[in-house]
Amino acid sequence: MCLGTPAKIVKIEGREAIAEVGGIQREVSLELLKDVKEGDYVIIHAGFAISKIDEEEADIMLNILAHLPEE
């Protein structure tokens, strides 16, 4: 199963960006999306931003992920 993670874009340089989730930042590619700007929320999978989402949807998804049981 593949899992995409919601994250906020905090910095953009060309087609690369820094995305943040839970205080952790990582580099992601914006090659698959158009019109992404700093402050936008995206779904990240395998180092690529694959879709834009709104802040409310991101919050819902992050809340669900935070409450998944650990194994």
Order of alpha helices (4+ residues) and beta strands (2+ residues): beta-beta-beta-beta-beta-alpha
